[in-house]
Amino acid sequence: MQLFRGLIVGAIVGGLLYGFLVVWMRAIDWLAVVSSLSLGLAVMAVVGTGRDDQGAASDAAWRAAAPDLPPVVDRVTMEQAQARIPVRPSRVRTVAVDRPAGQDPGSPSDVDSATIG
């Protein structure tokens, strides 16, 4: 149902933008079509992925089946539950940094190294 609602709202918004660009702004047809389609698809994606009663029902069923797992549509909890992957020190690279002008090339501070992680 949300996807159908997103399709309807996206078509309305895209049609309004197309009419505005062609009638009032006297835009080129292909530019108006591309602009209105891209905005219509963006609106459809936002409206179509919203929560509805079916999302709440599936969330309740998920909690009933496995109460220790995070909810289906709760992205914040799922992102916080992810484990951190440690970086091995061997994967850290060093990059030579140019020395300032005026230093003699034989000094130990000839090339400084910066660590990139």
N, C-alpha and C positions, 0 to 999 in steps of 0.2 A: 504494500500500500504506500509506503514512503517513497519507493522508487517511482510509482505512478504519479504521486503528488509532485515529486521533483521534476518529472518529465513535463507535467502541465505548467508548473511555475517557471521552469527554464524556457519553455516555448513562449510563454507570455512575455517574459522579460526580454528574450531575444527578439521577438517580434516588435516590441515597443522600441528597442534600440535600433532595429533596422528601419522602422518608420521614421524615427527621429533623424537618423543619419541621411536617409534618402530625401525626405520631404523638407526638413528645415535646414540641414547642413549641406544639401546638394552633393553628397559624397558619391564616389565612384561605386557602382553596384557591387563589384567583387570585394571591395574593401568593406562595405557595409555588411555583406554576407559573412565574411570571415570574422569581423568584429562581433556581430550578433551571435553567430554560432559559438564562438569561444566563450562569450559571456553566458550564453544559455547553457552550455555544457558545465561551466563552473558553478552556476546556480543549481543545476540539476544534481551535481555531485554533492554540494553542501546540503541541500534539502533532502536528497535521497538517502543520505547516510545518517540522518538524525534518528533519535530514539523514538520508538512508538510503543504501543501496548505489547506487541509481539516481542520486542527486545526486553521489556520488563518481565514478561512471562518466561522467556528463555533464561533470563538472569536468575529468576526464582527457582526454576528447575535445576539449573547448574548448582546453586547453593544447596538445594535439597539433596542432590546426588553426591556432592563432594564438598562438605562445609569447610574443609581446610584449604581449598583452592580459591584463588581470586575470582571475582565475578567476570563474566564473559565480556561485557562491554565497558569495564572499568580499566581504561588504559593506564591511568596513573598508578594504580596498584600493581598492574602487571609490569610496568617499567621499573618500579621500585623493587620488585621481587627478583629482577634479573641479577645474576651473579657478575661480579667484576672479574675481568680477565687480566691477570698481571702481565706486564711487559717484561720480557727478559732483558737484562742489561746488554747482551750481545747484539740486540737489534737497534741499539742507540748508535747513531752515526755522528762523527765529528766532521766539521767543515772548516777549512782554513779561512781565516779572515785576513784581508790585506793589512799590512803594517802601515802606520802613518808615515808620511813623508818626513824625512829628516833622521830616521833611525838608521844606524849602520846595519848592513845586511848580515853581519856575523854575530850580532848580539843574540842572547838566548830568547829575547822577546821578539824575535824576528817574525814569527807567525803565531798569532794567538788562535786558539781553537774554541769554537762555540759548539755547544752540544745541542743537537736537534732531537726532539723526542717524538 
